[in-house]
């Protein structure tokens, strides 16, 4: 059976800057792609707010609203002891997420720089 990208599920944590809407890292919830897209529109509106996704293989990415209101993407890579990160347009990310079919990939996310921990 072929899975539909928009029906793929990820484990999600998030927090708005005020801490009113929070799902902590120790209690991620499963969400479909379309639910994540809607969540992004609700949560990623002010600096300090974030959404974190984890796929079934344990790969993670984090989206954070920077101080200037821009969106930062971060792909932690524990094996390499660092993260790949950069800026991304929210609409571009949503488009890429819809094509990932449940697997978080750095390809198609623009230029990402590696930062060691």
C-alpha positions as a printed Julia matrix, in Angstrom:
117×3 Matrix{Float64}:
  0.0    0.0    0.0
  1.31   3.45  -0.95
  0.97   6.05   1.76
 -0.38   9.5    1.06
  2.05  12.28   2.07
 -0.66  14.35   3.74
 -1.71  11.36   5.85
  1.82  10.68   7.1
  2.17  11.17  10.83
  4.93  12.73  12.9
  5.42  13.06  16.65
  5.09  16.74  17.48
  6.0   19.03  20.35
  5.47  22.78  20.38
  5.2   25.92  22.44
  3.99  29.41  21.77
  6.17  32.14  23.26
  3.75  32.84  26.09
  3.73  29.17  27.07
 -0.06  29.0   26.85
 -0.14  26.28  24.19
  2.52  23.69  24.98
  3.21  20.03  24.25
  6.45  19.17  26.06
  9.26  17.02  24.7
  8.45  14.17  27.07
  4.91  13.85  25.69
  4.91  14.33  21.9
  1.62  13.84  20.11
  1.06  12.25  16.69
 -0.13  14.65  14.0
 -0.78  14.45  10.28
  0.91  16.79   7.84
 -2.2   18.93   7.39
 -2.64  19.21  11.16
  1.02  20.32  11.43
  0.5   22.95   8.72
 -2.5   24.33  10.63
 -0.53  24.21  13.9
  2.32  26.2   12.33
 -0.12  28.98  11.41
 -1.35  29.1   15.01
  1.92  28.68  16.95
  4.69  30.19  14.83
  3.53  33.79  15.06
  5.88  35.44  17.56
  9.59  35.2   18.39
 10.49  32.33  20.68
  7.67  30.06  19.53
  8.63  26.65  18.13
  7.35  23.43  16.58
  9.4   20.23  16.64
  8.74  17.16  14.46
 10.13  13.64  14.81
  9.61  10.92  12.21
  9.34   7.16  12.79
 13.1    6.71  12.29
 13.83   9.21  15.08
 14.97  12.04  12.78
 13.99  15.44  14.14
 13.61  18.95  12.88
 12.75  22.09  14.75
 11.17  25.31  13.54
 11.69  28.45  15.62
 10.54  32.02  15.16
 13.65  34.2   15.42
 13.79  37.62  17.12
 13.2   39.36  13.79
 10.12  37.24  13.04
 11.88  35.01  10.49
 11.6   31.24  10.59
 14.68  29.19  11.47
 14.93  25.46  10.73
 17.25  23.15  12.63
 18.03  19.47  11.96
 19.89  18.03  14.97
 22.44  15.38  14.05
 23.58  13.64  17.24
 25.76  11.24  15.24
 27.73  14.25  13.92
 27.47  16.11  17.23
 25.89  19.18  15.72
 22.95  20.59  13.8
 22.18  21.72  10.27
 20.28  24.97  10.27
 19.27  28.06   8.39
 16.35  30.26   7.45
 13.31  28.97   5.62
 10.11  30.46   4.3
  7.07  28.99   6.07
  5.21  28.32   2.81
  8.27  26.64   1.28
  8.56  24.4    4.35
  4.87  23.47   4.21
  5.25  22.51   0.54
  8.32  20.39   1.31
  6.61  18.73   4.3
  3.73  17.65   2.07
  6.19  15.74  -0.16
  8.27  14.02   2.54
  5.96  11.03   2.95
  6.69  10.63   6.65
 10.49  10.92   6.45
 12.21  14.13   7.54
 14.89  15.07   5.01
 17.19  18.09   4.74
 17.03  18.03   0.92
 14.95  20.86  -0.45
 15.24  22.99   2.69
 17.61  25.56   1.21
 21.15  26.22   2.3
 21.76  24.77   5.74
 24.98  25.32   7.64
 26.44  22.77  10.04
 27.05  24.01  13.59
 28.94  21.69  15.97
 27.69  21.42  19.54
